[in-house]
Amino acid sequence: MVREASEADAAAVSAIYNHYIEHTVVTFEETPLPAAALAARIAETRAAALPWLVAVRGGEVLGYAYAGKWKGRCAFRYTVEVTVYLAPGCTGRGIGKRLYGVLFRELAVRGYHCAIGGIALPNAASVALHEHFGMEKVAHFREVGYKFERWIDVGYWQGMLAAHAV
């Protein structure tokens, strides 16, 4: 089941995100975050009238996806940046597709026009997920992140949301 996240999901979301902070380069944060920090991020996203979703099975949060404003300038108001994270052991089971499918439909219904996703490279699974939803690579920045004693490239994928309004 995919539903809107609440602050009550913050501990589970924090555990998922902290795994990626501590063990991967898919996020450029380097210090684990307490549940309170994730609760504040969920509240901030919802206060901006943007979706933050969780995939839940048997009361356990398996992953989450959300959208944030792309830039602060008014002319960017119809563009969002999308993000998805899955609990360790939950990748490759269609949960990311389910989360993004619901997220993209919700964004289209709310009148958003364009979604942008940033991916630390290489990351074949994330590239495949974004391209599954019709997103295309539009940028590649070399060595813009530094984590775990190495430089990391970031690619950006872009897709139009109208196709997901159904």
C-alpha positions as CSV (number, residue, x, y, z in Angstrom):
1,M,0.0,0.0,0.0
2,V,1.2,3.5,-0.8
3,R,-0.1,6.3,1.4
4,E,0.8,9.9,2.5
5,A,3.6,9.9,5.0
6,S,3.1,11.4,8.5
7,E,5.5,12.5,11.1
8,A,4.8,9.1,12.8
9,D,6.7,7.5,9.9
10,A,9.8,9.6,10.6
11,A,11.7,6.8,12.5
12,A,11.3,4.3,9.7
13,V,12.1,6.9,7.0
14,S,15.2,7.9,9.0
15,A,16.4,4.3,9.3
16,I,16.1,3.9,5.5
17,Y,17.8,7.2,4.7
18,N,20.6,6.7,7.3
19,H,21.5,3.4,5.6
20,Y,22.1,5.4,2.4
21,I,24.0,8.1,4.2
22,E,26.3,5.7,5.9
23,H,26.9,3.1,3.2
24,T,26.4,4.7,-0.3
25,V,27.0,7.7,-2.4
26,V,23.4,8.1,-3.6
27,T,23.0,10.9,-1.1
28,F,25.7,13.5,-0.4
29,E,24.8,13.9,3.2
30,E,27.5,12.4,5.4
31,T,26.1,12.4,8.9
32,P,23.1,10.3,9.9
33,L,19.9,12.2,10.7
34,P,17.7,11.7,13.8
35,A,14.0,10.9,13.3
36,A,13.1,14.4,14.3
37,A,15.0,15.8,11.3
38,L,13.1,13.6,8.9
39,A,9.8,14.5,10.7
40,A,10.6,18.1,10.0
41,R,11.3,17.4,6.4
42,I,8.1,15.5,6.0
43,A,6.2,18.4,7.6
44,E,7.9,21.0,5.4
45,T,7.1,19.0,2.2
46,R,3.5,18.6,3.2
47,A,3.3,22.3,4.2
48,A,4.4,23.2,0.7
49,A,1.4,21.2,-0.6
50,L,3.7,18.5,-2.1
51,P,3.4,14.8,-1.7
52,W,5.6,12.6,0.6
53,L,4.6,9.0,0.2
54,V,5.5,5.8,2.0
55,A,5.1,2.2,0.8
56,V,3.9,0.1,3.6
57,R,3.3,-3.7,4.0
58,G,2.1,-5.2,7.3
59,G,2.8,-1.9,9.1
60,E,6.4,-1.8,7.9
61,V,7.7,1.1,5.8
62,L,9.5,-0.4,2.8
63,G,10.4,2.8,1.1
64,Y,9.4,6.4,0.4
65,A,9.2,9.0,-2.4
66,Y,8.6,12.7,-2.4
67,A,8.8,15.8,-4.4
68,G,10.4,19.1,-3.6
69,K,10.5,22.5,-5.3
70,W,13.1,22.6,-8.1
71,K,14.2,26.2,-7.5
72,G,12.9,29.1,-5.5
73,R,12.1,31.5,-8.3
74,C,8.4,31.9,-9.2
75,A,8.8,30.8,-12.8
76,F,9.9,27.3,-11.6
77,R,6.6,26.7,-9.7
78,Y,5.5,23.9,-12.0
79,T,8.7,22.0,-11.8
80,V,9.6,19.6,-9.0
81,E,12.6,17.4,-8.0
82,V,11.6,13.8,-7.3
83,T,13.3,11.4,-4.9
84,V,12.8,7.7,-3.9
85,Y,14.5,5.5,-1.3
86,L,13.9,1.9,-0.5
87,A,14.7,-0.1,2.6
88,P,17.7,-2.4,2.3
89,G,16.5,-5.7,0.9
90,C,13.5,-4.1,-0.8
91,T,15.1,-3.2,-4.1
92,G,14.2,-5.0,-7.3
93,R,10.7,-5.9,-6.1
94,G,8.7,-3.1,-7.9
95,I,8.3,-1.0,-4.8
96,G,10.1,2.0,-6.4
97,K,7.9,1.8,-9.5
98,R,4.8,1.7,-7.3
99,L,6.0,4.7,-5.3
100,Y,7.0,6.7,-8.4
101,G,3.8,5.8,-10.2
102,V,1.6,7.1,-7.4
103,L,3.9,10.2,-6.9
104,F,3.9,11.1,-10.6
105,R,0.1,10.7,-10.9
106,E,-0.4,12.9,-7.8
107,L,2.0,15.6,-9.1
108,A,0.2,15.7,-12.5
109,V,-3.2,16.0,-10.8
110,R,-1.9,18.8,-8.7
111,G,-0.9,20.7,-11.9
112,Y,2.9,20.2,-11.9
113,H,4.4,20.0,-15.4
114,C,8.0,18.7,-15.1
115,A,9.8,16.3,-12.8
116,I,13.6,16.3,-12.4
117,G,15.6,13.5,-10.8
118,G,19.3,13.7,-9.8
119,I,21.3,10.5,-9.7
120,A,24.7,9.9,-8.3
121,L,26.5,7.9,-11.0
122,P,27.0,5.1,-11.7
123,N,23.6,3.8,-10.6
124,A,22.0,1.5,-13.2
125,A,19.0,0.6,-11.1
126,S,18.1,4.3,-10.5
127,V,18.7,5.2,-14.1
128,A,16.4,2.3,-15.2
129,L,13.7,3.4,-12.8
130,H,13.7,7.0,-14.0
131,E,13.7,5.9,-17.6
132,H,10.9,3.5,-17.0
133,F,8.8,6.6,-16.4
134,G,9.8,8.2,-19.6
135,M,12.5,10.5,-18.1
136,E,15.5,11.3,-20.2
137,K,19.0,12.2,-19.3
138,V,19.5,15.9,-19.8
139,A,22.7,16.7,-17.9
140,H,25.9,15.1,-16.6
141,F,28.1,16.9,-14.1
142,R,31.5,15.4,-13.5
143,E,33.0,15.1,-10.1
144,V,30.6,17.5,-8.3
145,G,30.3,15.4,-5.1
146,Y,33.0,14.1,-2.8
147,K,32.2,11.3,-0.4
148,F,34.1,8.2,0.9
149,E,37.4,9.6,-0.4
150,R,36.3,9.8,-4.1
151,W,34.7,12.1,-6.6
152,I,31.2,11.4,-7.8
153,D,29.4,12.4,-11.0
154,V,25.7,13.4,-11.0
155,G,23.3,13.0,-13.8
156,Y,19.9,14.7,-14.2
157,W,16.8,13.1,-15.7
158,Q,13.8,15.1,-16.8
159,G,10.2,14.0,-17.6
160,M,6.9,15.7,-18.3
161,L,4.1,14.8,-16.0
162,A,1.1,15.2,-18.3
163,A,1.5,11.5,-19.4
164,H,0.9,10.4,-15.8
165,A,-2.3,12.3,-15.2
166,V,-4.5,9.3,-16.1
